[in-house]
Amino acid sequence: MNTTPRIVVLGAGYAGMMTTKKLMKYLSPEEAEIVLVNKHNYHYQTTWLHEVAAGTINQNQVRIMIRDIISPNRVRLIYDTVEEIVTDEKIVKLENSEIPYDYLVISLGFETNTFGIKGMDEHAFFIESFDQCQLIREHIEYQFANYKNHPEADESSLTILVGGGGFTGIEFIGELVERIPNLCRKYDIERKKAKIINVEAAPSILPSFDPDLVQYAKKSLQDRGAEIMEGTRIQECTEEGFIVGDNNELIKAGTIVWTGGVTGNSVLGKSGFELTKGKVTVNGDLRAPGYENVFILGDCAWVMNKEDNRPYPPTAQAAMQHAITCAKNIRALLHNGTLEEFTFHDKGTVASLGVTDGMGTVFNGKKLYGKTAAAMKKVVDDRYLFLLGGPHLLLKKGKIRPF
């Protein structure tokens, strides 16, 4: 009978992939069996999905086959959907099977949160998955082709309506202001007929950014044809568009995309974990409260900053750092060692506003604008590829090519 401890990692996002890579490095096959479970046989960078949705990047550049990074000779790969975790029995129930575990890493990513806005689930696209973003791209182009070939088509079909002015929404708008002029030329449509409208309920877009950076982003997007409606509450989403404000104004559009919020994977709630706004508030060592052998990472976790008692931002760089601490702590558990407390090392945050524009901060808060910020954003993206798959993956999928 095999008595080797089994470590099961759920989800092949940033945290799941990096945890698996680190476990492969820290542990020998004799020390533990590693199992990675993911719905698809590929990994993708969620921070690139807005580019897939807008059609400004080749979708094949975003998708990475898992077995190209994680050797199936070293890690057991299972492609299936997680349905429930039965912690009392130490079993993960999958759509087509179930798998027992000794140690569990939950890194199942996010699901879209519509905050109960009527009709949003039925009528809006979400920047949530690789497949969904391909549909958005195809839908946008279809609207232009249809308008070109049917002169009686409503001009509002060319309007793209984006709900939510957070990080994803604004980066998506940044790609759209570059993509739409190309579509207008392709289908011989006047640029002024195609509208890009962002609706944000808060007084300002990008609430977590410095006001100077926000102002730069707004001006950049508006100068290139985007309309930004701040302080405007979406009352309802219909097949025609958004109903907004106290006057219930209808903004008609041919493409409706919601980017206004996310929550942790619904498997958490189904499995009995205590949730706060859809996520689990984990201990300092990233374990779920009350569990010695269950770690929760990435978008499924609230990781608290003890200095101000607020959660760290759920970013890709945080998820990657979760992975390192988690892998070290699992190694410590296997060898009766001392577990580490997670400490976030903020390397800054840069938002793209299109291929050649951006803004953000790096390291000690230094502000970047324009092409410099856009270049830094590509460096950040490429750094992840290098950490995940080394020079080969960087050369194959990277945004900054050496030749």
C-alpha positions as CSV (number, residue, x, y, z in Angstrom):
1,M,0.0,0.0,0.0
2,N,1.3,3.4,-1.0
3,T,1.8,5.6,2.1
4,T,3.4,8.6,0.3
5,P,1.5,11.7,1.3
6,R,-0.6,13.1,-1.5
7,I,-0.8,16.9,-2.2
8,V,-3.7,17.9,-4.4
9,V,-3.7,21.3,-6.0
10,L,-7.0,22.5,-7.3
11,G,-6.8,25.0,-10.2
12,A,-4.1,25.9,-12.7
13,G,-4.2,29.7,-12.4
14,Y,-1.3,31.8,-11.2
15,A,-1.3,30.4,-7.7
16,G,-2.0,26.8,-8.7
17,M,0.7,26.6,-11.4
18,M,3.3,28.3,-9.3
19,T,2.5,26.2,-6.2
20,T,2.9,23.1,-8.3
21,K,6.2,24.3,-9.8
22,K,7.6,25.1,-6.3
23,L,6.4,21.8,-4.9
24,M,8.3,20.0,-7.7
25,K,11.4,21.9,-6.7
26,Y,11.1,21.5,-2.9
27,L,10.0,17.9,-2.7
28,S,11.3,14.7,-4.2
29,P,8.9,12.0,-5.6
30,E,9.6,9.9,-2.5
31,E,8.5,12.7,-0.2
32,A,5.1,13.4,-1.8
33,E,2.8,12.6,-4.7
34,I,1.6,15.8,-6.4
35,V,-1.7,16.0,-8.2
36,L,-2.9,19.1,-10.2
37,V,-6.6,19.3,-11.1
38,N,-7.8,21.7,-13.7
39,K,-11.0,22.0,-15.8
40,H,-9.0,22.4,-19.0
41,N,-5.7,21.0,-20.2
42,Y,-4.3,24.5,-20.6
43,H,-3.3,27.5,-18.4
44,Y,-3.9,31.1,-19.4
45,Q,-2.9,34.5,-18.0
46,T,-6.1,36.1,-16.7
47,T,-4.4,39.5,-16.8
48,W,-4.3,39.1,-20.6
49,L,-8.0,38.2,-21.0
50,H,-9.1,41.7,-21.8
51,E,-6.8,41.7,-24.8
52,V,-8.3,38.5,-26.1
53,A,-11.8,40.0,-25.6
54,A,-10.9,43.2,-27.5
55,G,-9.1,41.2,-30.2
56,T,-5.7,43.0,-29.8
57,I,-3.7,39.9,-29.2
58,N,-3.6,36.4,-30.8
59,Q,-5.5,34.2,-28.4
60,N,-3.0,31.4,-28.9
61,Q,-0.3,33.6,-27.3
62,V,-2.4,33.6,-24.1
63,R,-3.0,29.9,-23.8
64,I,-0.3,27.6,-22.5
65,M,-0.6,23.8,-22.4
66,I,-0.1,22.6,-18.9
67,R,1.9,19.5,-19.8
68,D,4.4,21.8,-21.5
69,I,5.2,23.3,-18.1
70,I,4.3,20.6,-15.6
71,S,5.8,17.2,-16.5
72,P,3.1,14.4,-16.3
73,N,6.0,12.1,-15.3
74,R,6.4,14.2,-12.1
75,V,2.9,15.4,-11.4
76,R,-0.3,13.6,-11.9
77,L,-2.5,15.8,-14.1
78,I,-6.3,15.5,-13.9
79,Y,-8.5,17.5,-16.3
80,D,-11.9,17.6,-14.6
81,T,-14.3,20.0,-12.9
82,V,-14.2,20.4,-9.1
83,E,-17.7,20.1,-7.7
84,E,-17.2,19.8,-3.9
85,I,-14.6,19.4,-1.2
86,V,-15.5,17.0,1.6
87,T,-13.1,18.0,4.3
88,D,-14.3,15.5,6.9
89,E,-13.3,12.7,4.5
90,K,-10.4,14.5,2.9
91,I,-11.9,13.9,-0.6
92,V,-12.4,16.2,-3.6
93,K,-15.5,15.3,-5.6
94,L,-15.0,15.9,-9.4
95,E,-17.5,15.8,-12.1
96,N,-16.3,12.4,-13.3
97,S,-14.5,11.0,-10.3
98,E,-13.2,11.8,-6.8
99,I,-9.7,12.0,-5.3
100,P,-8.5,11.7,-1.7
101,Y,-5.8,14.1,-0.4
102,D,-3.5,14.4,2.6
103,Y,-2.8,18.1,1.8
104,L,-5.0,20.4,-0.2
105,V,-4.3,23.6,-2.0
106,I,-7.4,25.5,-3.2
107,S,-6.6,27.9,-6.0
108,L,-9.8,27.8,-8.1
109,G,-9.8,31.4,-9.1
110,F,-12.7,33.8,-9.3
111,E,-16.2,34.0,-10.5
112,T,-18.0,37.1,-11.7
113,N,-20.0,39.0,-9.2
114,T,-22.9,41.0,-10.6
115,F,-24.0,42.3,-7.2
116,G,-27.6,41.3,-7.9
117,I,-28.0,43.8,-10.8
118,K,-31.1,42.6,-12.6
119,G,-30.5,41.1,-16.0
120,M,-26.7,41.2,-15.9
121,D,-26.2,37.4,-15.8
122,E,-28.6,37.0,-18.8
123,H,-27.6,39.8,-21.1
124,A,-23.9,40.7,-20.5
125,F,-20.6,39.0,-21.4
126,F,-18.0,38.5,-18.7
127,I,-14.2,38.8,-18.9
128,E,-14.0,35.6,-16.9
129,S,-12.5,32.8,-19.0
130,F,-10.6,32.2,-22.2
131,D,-13.6,30.9,-24.1
132,Q,-15.9,33.7,-23.0
133,C,-13.3,36.3,-24.1
134,Q,-13.1,34.6,-27.6
135,L,-16.9,35.0,-27.8
136,I,-16.7,38.7,-26.9
137,R,-14.1,39.3,-29.6
138,E,-16.2,37.5,-32.2
139,H,-19.4,39.2,-31.1
140,I,-17.9,42.7,-31.5
141,E,-16.6,42.0,-35.0
142,Y,-19.9,40.4,-36.0
143,Q,-21.7,43.6,-35.0
144,F,-19.5,45.6,-37.4
145,A,-19.8,43.1,-40.2
146,N,-23.6,43.0,-39.8
147,Y,-23.9,46.8,-39.8
148,K,-21.8,47.0,-43.0
149,N,-24.0,44.4,-44.8
150,H,-27.3,45.6,-43.5
151,P,-27.8,49.3,-44.0
152,E,-31.0,49.3,-42.0
153,A,-29.2,48.1,-38.8
154,D,-29.4,50.3,-35.8
155,E,-26.3,52.4,-35.2
156,S,-26.4,51.5,-31.5
157,S,-25.3,48.0,-32.5
158,L,-21.8,49.4,-32.9
159,T,-21.8,50.7,-29.3
160,I,-19.7,48.7,-26.8
161,L,-21.0,49.2,-23.2
162,V,-18.6,48.3,-20.4
163,G,-19.9,48.1,-16.8
164,G,-17.4,48.7,-14.1
165,G,-14.4,51.1,-14.0
166,G,-12.0,49.0,-12.1
167,F,-8.7,47.5,-13.3
168,T,-10.1,45.1,-15.8
169,G,-12.7,47.4,-17.2
170,I,-10.3,50.2,-17.8
171,E,-7.7,48.0,-19.3
172,F,-10.4,46.6,-21.6
173,I,-11.4,50.1,-22.6
174,G,-7.7,50.8,-23.4
175,E,-7.6,47.9,-25.8
176,L,-11.0,48.8,-27.4
177,V,-9.9,52.4,-28.2
178,E,-7.1,50.9,-30.3
179,R,-9.2,48.0,-31.8
180,I,-12.3,49.9,-32.8
181,P,-10.6,52.3,-35.3
182,N,-9.2,49.2,-37.1
183,L,-12.6,47.6,-37.3
184,C,-14.0,50.9,-38.7
185,R,-11.4,50.9,-41.4
186,K,-11.9,47.2,-42.2
187,Y,-15.7,47.6,-42.6
188,D,-15.6,51.1,-44.0
189,I,-17.6,52.6,-41.1
190,E,-17.3,56.2,-39.8
191,R,-15.3,56.2,-36.6
192,K,-17.8,58.5,-34.8
193,K,-20.6,55.9,-35.3
194,A,-18.8,53.3,-33.0
195,K,-19.0,54.3,-29.4
196,I,-17.2,52.9,-26.4
197,I,-19.0,53.8,-23.1
198,N,-17.8,52.9,-19.6
199,V,-20.2,53.1,-16.7
200,E,-18.9,53.2,-13.1
201,A,-21.1,53.6,-10.0
202,A,-18.3,55.0,-7.8
203,P,-17.4,58.7,-8.0
204,S,-14.2,57.8,-9.8
205,I,-12.8,55.0,-11.9
206,L,-9.8,53.0,-10.6
207,P,-10.4,53.8,-6.9
208,S,-7.2,52.1,-5.7
209,F,-4.9,54.3,-7.9
210,D,-3.3,57.7,-7.1
211,P,-5.6,60.6,-8.4
212,D,-2.9,61.8,-10.7
213,L,-2.7,58.4,-12.4
214,V,-6.5,58.2,-12.6
215,Q,-6.7,61.6,-14.3
216,Y,-4.0,60.5,-16.8
217,A,-5.9,57.4,-17.6
218,K,-9.2,59.2,-18.1
219,K,-7.7,61.8,-20.4
220,S,-5.9,59.2,-22.4
221,L,-9.0,57.1,-23.0
222,Q,-11.3,60.1,-23.6
223,D,-8.9,61.6,-26.1
224,R,-9.1,58.4,-28.0
225,G,-12.9,58.3,-28.1
226,A,-14.1,56.6,-25.0
227,E,-16.9,58.0,-22.9
228,I,-16.6,57.5,-19.1
229,M,-19.6,57.9,-16.9
230,E,-18.6,58.1,-13.3
231,G,-21.0,58.2,-10.4
232,T,-23.6,56.4,-12.5
233,R,-25.5,53.5,-11.0
234,I,-26.6,50.6,-13.3
235,Q,-30.2,49.9,-12.3
236,E,-30.7,47.0,-14.8
237,C,-29.2,45.3,-17.8
238,T,-31.5,44.5,-20.6
239,E,-31.1,43.0,-24.0
240,E,-30.8,46.5,-25.4
241,G,-28.3,47.9,-22.9
242,F,-28.0,49.5,-19.4
243,I,-30.7,51.3,-17.6
244,V,-28.8,53.9,-15.5
245,G,-29.3,56.6,-12.9
246,D,-32.3,58.0,-11.1
247,N,-34.0,58.9,-14.3
248,N,-33.7,55.3,-15.6
249,E,-32.0,56.3,-18.8
250,L,-31.5,53.6,-21.4
251,I,-28.0,53.4,-23.0
252,K,-28.4,51.1,-26.0
253,A,-25.6,48.9,-27.2
254,G,-24.8,46.0,-29.4
255,T,-22.2,44.5,-27.1
256,I,-22.5,44.6,-23.3
257,V,-19.6,43.5,-21.1
258,W,-19.6,43.5,-17.3
259,T,-16.3,43.9,-15.5
260,G,-17.6,45.3,-12.2
261,G,-16.6,42.7,-9.7
262,V,-15.5,39.2,-8.8
263,T,-15.8,36.8,-5.9
264,G,-14.2,33.5,-4.9
265,N,-15.1,30.3,-6.6
266,S,-18.6,29.0,-5.6
267,V,-17.1,25.6,-4.6
268,L,-15.9,27.2,-1.4
269,G,-19.4,27.9,-0.2
270,K,-20.7,24.5,-1.3
271,S,-17.9,22.8,0.6
272,G,-18.8,24.5,3.9
273,F,-16.0,27.0,4.3
274,E,-16.9,30.2,6.2
275,L,-17.0,33.1,3.7
276,T,-16.6,36.8,3.8
277,K,-17.9,38.4,0.6
278,G,-17.4,35.2,-1.2
279,K,-13.9,34.4,0.0
280,V,-12.2,32.7,2.9
281,T,-10.2,34.8,5.3
282,V,-7.1,32.6,5.8
283,N,-4.6,32.4,8.6
284,G,-1.3,34.1,8.3
285,D,0.3,30.9,7.1
286,L,-2.4,30.7,4.3
287,R,-4.3,27.8,5.9
288,A,-8.0,27.8,6.2
289,P,-9.2,28.5,9.7
290,G,-9.7,25.2,11.6
291,Y,-7.8,23.1,9.1
292,E,-4.2,21.9,9.5
293,N,-3.9,20.6,5.9
294,V,-5.9,22.9,3.7
295,F,-4.4,26.0,2.1
296,I,-6.4,28.6,0.2
297,L,-4.7,31.0,-2.3
298,G,-5.3,33.6,-4.9
299,D,-8.7,34.9,-5.7
300,C,-10.3,32.5,-3.3
301,A,-8.6,34.0,-0.2
302,W,-8.6,37.1,1.8
303,V,-5.0,37.4,3.1
304,M,-4.9,40.1,5.8
305,N,-2.2,42.7,6.2
306,K,-1.8,42.8,10.0
307,E,-0.5,46.3,10.0
308,D,-3.8,47.9,8.9
309,N,-6.1,44.8,9.3
310,R,-7.1,45.0,5.7
311,P,-6.7,42.4,3.0
312,Y,-3.9,42.6,0.5
313,P,-5.2,43.3,-3.0
314,P,-6.0,40.0,-4.8
315,T,-3.5,40.6,-7.7
316,A,-1.5,38.2,-9.8
317,Q,1.7,39.1,-8.1
318,A,0.1,38.4,-4.7
319,A,-1.1,35.0,-6.0
320,M,2.4,34.1,-7.1
321,Q,3.8,35.1,-3.7
322,H,1.1,33.0,-2.0
323,A,2.3,30.0,-4.0
324,I,5.9,30.3,-2.7
325,T,4.8,30.5,1.0
326,C,2.3,27.7,0.5
327,A,4.8,25.3,-1.0
328,K,7.4,26.1,1.8
329,N,4.7,25.5,4.4
330,I,3.6,22.2,3.0
331,R,7.3,21.1,3.0
332,A,7.5,22.2,6.6
333,L,4.4,20.2,7.6
334,L,5.8,17.1,5.9
335,H,9.0,17.5,8.0
336,N,7.5,18.8,11.3
337,G,9.1,22.2,10.6
338,T,8.0,25.7,11.5
339,L,5.5,27.3,9.1
340,E,6.1,30.8,7.6
341,E,3.7,33.8,7.9
342,F,2.9,35.3,4.5
343,T,4.4,38.7,3.8
344,F,3.5,40.6,0.7
345,H,6.3,42.3,-1.2
346,D,4.6,45.0,-3.3
347,K,6.5,45.5,-6.6
348,G,4.0,48.1,-7.8
349,T,1.0,48.0,-10.1
350,V,0.9,49.0,-13.7
351,A,-2.3,49.2,-15.8
352,S,-2.2,49.1,-19.6
353,L,-4.2,51.6,-21.6
354,G,-3.6,50.0,-24.9
355,V,-0.5,48.7,-26.7
356,T,1.6,51.8,-26.3
357,D,0.1,53.6,-23.3
358,G,-0.3,52.9,-19.6
359,M,0.2,54.2,-16.1
360,G,1.0,52.9,-12.6
361,T,3.6,52.7,-9.9
362,V,6.7,50.5,-9.4
363,F,8.8,49.5,-6.4
364,N,8.9,52.5,-4.1
365,G,5.9,54.3,-5.5
366,K,7.6,55.8,-8.5
367,K,4.9,56.8,-11.0
368,L,5.1,55.8,-14.7
369,Y,3.1,57.2,-17.6
370,G,2.7,56.6,-21.3
371,K,5.0,54.4,-23.3
372,T,7.3,53.8,-20.3
373,A,4.4,52.4,-18.3
374,A,3.3,50.3,-21.3
375,A,6.8,48.8,-21.7
376,M,6.9,48.1,-17.9
377,K,3.6,46.3,-18.1
378,K,5.0,44.0,-20.8
379,V,8.1,43.4,-18.6
380,V,5.8,42.4,-15.7
381,D,3.9,40.0,-18.0
382,D,7.0,38.5,-19.4
383,R,8.6,38.1,-16.0
384,Y,5.8,35.7,-15.0
385,L,6.3,33.6,-18.2
386,F,10.0,33.4,-17.3
387,L,9.3,32.3,-13.7
388,L,6.8,29.7,-14.9
389,G,8.6,28.2,-17.9
390,G,12.0,29.7,-18.2
391,P,13.6,31.2,-21.4
392,H,11.8,28.8,-23.7
393,L,8.3,29.9,-22.7
394,L,9.3,33.5,-22.6
395,L,10.6,33.3,-26.2
396,K,7.5,31.4,-27.3
397,K,4.8,33.5,-25.6
398,G,6.4,36.7,-24.5
399,K,5.3,40.2,-25.4
400,I,8.8,41.7,-25.7
401,R,10.6,39.7,-28.3
402,P,14.5,39.9,-28.4
403,F,14.4,39.6,-32.2
